[in-house]
Amino acid sequence: MKVTCVSVLFSHLPHVFPQVVAQAVLFMCMNTAGIFISYLSDRAQRQAFLETRRCIEARLRLETENQRQVKWLRGGRTVCGESYLKNKATEGKTRPYLYMI
């Protein structure tokens, strides 16, 4: 009786082995795909972060430069230069930061 039970258990073993191998291969493929997708999404997030950082740095650089120009214009302006800038500002041909003068 004992031998029959063991023989019944091992008689299904040839059918189980290919299924286990197939599941192992599927598991490895899914993990590889997950790692690849995770790498690509991390890379995209990093690129977006760096692009945003560059944009903010450029904006801060421009604001600093604009402030320097306004300070320089306020410090060295003359009556003639002041009227010229105000005339250009009212015509709409200059940038908005010249309205601060």
Contacts in CASP RR format, 6 or more apart in sequence:
PFRMAT RR
TARGET T0000
AUTHOR 0000-0000-0000
METHOD contacts of the structure
MODEL  1
MKVTCVSVLFSHLPHVFPQVVAQAVLFMCMNTAGIFISYLSDRAQRQAFL
ETRRCIEARLRLETENQRQVKWLRGGRTVCGESYLKNKATEGKTRPYLYM
I
66 97 0 8 1.000
69 97 0 8 1.000
70 97 0 8 1.000
70 98 0 8 1.000
70 100 0 8 1.000
70 101 0 8 1.000
73 85 0 8 1.000
73 98 0 8 1.000
73 101 0 8 1.000
74 101 0 8 1.000
77 85 0 8 1.000
77 101 0 8 1.000
82 101 0 8 1.000
85 94 0 8 1.000
85 98 0 8 1.000
85 101 0 8 1.000
86 101 0 8 1.000
88 94 0 8 1.000
88 98 0 8 1.000
89 98 0 8 1.000
89 99 0 8 1.000
89 101 0 8 1.000
END
